[in-house]
Amino acid sequence: MSDAPDKESELAAIAAQSDERARDAGIAALKSLWKGEGEFDRTLGRVKELVGTLPAERFEAANGMRFPDGTPLFSDPVALQWLADPARTEKEIQGLPTDSRALEQVVEKRIAAIEAAGKYQRNDAFERELQHLYRVRERFNT
């Protein structure tokens, strides 16, 4: 008799615990950033609303995406800050890839586009998005 199912269960439990720790750490980090009266709930609600527009299969795929260190995309405070930016649109969310490598490429292309546009025009929304994207890029390189 094999103990493979027991080993699989053990690994699944370890992964679930790791995901829970990542989620808890992400929530703590975001609460320290979004401190205003109701700001955490309001901002996280915006992220959930945007992500909730994804079709079920795309949501499941995106929900399974992880940064190289294993942190789930939707538990990472840097990714959630980018998603929470008021400039994010439903159209952008719908167009997000559902695998980490493709998402990293989208981030790089968007950074390049904003940096190129910044040579001719600057505005607060572009600057804010660029700073978020730099932090997301950094997460892919950790």
C-alpha positions in Angstrom: 0.0 0.0 0.0 1.3 3.4 -0.9 1.4 6.5 1.3 1.2 8.8 -1.7 -2.3 10.1 -0.9 -1.1 10.9 2.7 1.9 12.7 1.3 -0.4 14.6 -1.2 -2.7 15.6 1.7 0.2 16.7 3.8 1.6 18.9 0.9 -1.9 20.4 0.2 -2.2 21.3 3.9 1.2 22.9 3.9 0.3 24.9 0.8 -3.0 26.0 2.3 -1.3 27.2 5.5 1.3 29.1 3.4 -1.5 30.7 1.4 -3.3 31.6 4.6 -0.2 33.2 6.0 0.3 35.2 2.7 -3.3 36.3 2.8 -3.0 37.4 6.5 0.2 39.3 5.8 -1.3 40.9 2.7 -4.3 42.1 4.7 -2.1 43.5 7.5 0.1 45.4 5.0 -3.0 46.8 3.2 -4.6 47.9 6.5 -1.5 49.8 7.4 -1.7 51.6 4.0 -5.4 52.1 3.8 -6.0 53.5 7.3 -8.8 56.1 6.8 -12.3 55.6 8.0 -13.6 52.6 6.0 -10.8 53.0 3.5 -9.6 49.4 3.7 -13.1 47.9 3.2 -14.0 50.4 0.5 -10.7 49.9 -1.4 -10.7 46.1 -1.1 -14.3 46.2 -2.2 -13.3 48.0 -5.4 -10.7 45.3 -6.1 -13.2 42.5 -5.5 -15.8 44.3 -7.7 -13.3 44.6 -10.6 -12.0 41.0 -10.2 -15.6 39.8 -9.9 -16.2 40.9 -13.5 -13.9 38.1 -14.7 -15.7 35.1 -16.2 -15.4 32.1 -13.8 -12.7 30.2 -15.7 -10.5 33.4 -16.0 -11.0 34.1 -12.3 -10.0 30.6 -11.4 -6.8 30.8 -13.5 -5.9 34.3 -12.2 -6.7 33.1 -8.6 -4.1 30.4 -9.1 -1.3 32.8 -10.3 1.7 33.2 -8.1 4.7 35.4 -7.9 8.1 33.6 -8.1 8.2 33.4 -4.2 4.9 31.5 -4.2 2.7 34.4 -3.0 -0.7 34.2 -4.6 -1.5 37.2 -6.9 -4.7 38.1 -5.0 -2.9 37.9 -1.6 0.0 40.2 -2.6 -0.4 43.8 -1.3 1.6 45.2 -4.2 -0.6 43.5 -6.8 -3.8 44.5 -4.8 -2.6 48.1 -4.6 -2.2 48.2 -8.4 -5.6 46.6 -8.9 -7.1 49.1 -6.4 -5.9 52.2 -8.2 -8.9 54.2 -9.3 -7.5 54.3 -12.8 -8.0 50.6 -13.2 -10.9 49.8 -15.5 -13.1 46.7 -16.0 -11.7 46.5 -19.6 -8.1 46.3 -18.3 -9.0 43.6 -15.8 -10.8 41.6 -18.5 -7.7 41.7 -20.6 -5.3 40.5 -18.0 -3.6 37.3 -18.8 -4.2 34.3 -16.6 -0.6 33.1 -16.2 2.3 34.7 -14.4 4.7 34.9 -17.3 2.2 36.6 -19.6 1.2 39.0 -16.8 4.9 39.9 -16.3 5.1 40.7 -20.0 2.0 42.9 -19.8 3.5 44.8 -16.9 6.7 45.3 -18.8 4.9 46.6 -21.9 2.7 48.9 -19.9 5.8 50.3 -18.1 7.5 50.9 -21.5 4.3 52.7 -22.8 4.0 54.9 -19.8 7.7 55.8 -19.8 7.5 56.7 -23.5 4.4 58.8 -23.0 6.0 60.5 -20.1 8.6 62.1 -22.3 5.8 64.2 -23.8 3.2 64.4 -21.1 3.2 63.8 -17.4 0.2 63.5 -15.1 -0.6 62.2 -11.6 -2.5 59.1 -12.9 0.4 58.0 -15.1 2.9 58.6 -12.3 0.9 56.7 -9.8 0.4 53.7 -12.1 4.0 53.7 -13.0 5.0 53.5 -9.4 2.6 50.6 -8.8 3.9 48.8 -11.9 7.5 49.2 -10.8 6.6 47.5 -7.5 4.7 44.7 -9.3 7.8 44.3 -11.6 10.0 44.0 -8.5 7.7 41.2 -7.1 8.3 39.2 -10.3 12.0 39.6 -9.7 12.1 38.4 -6.1 
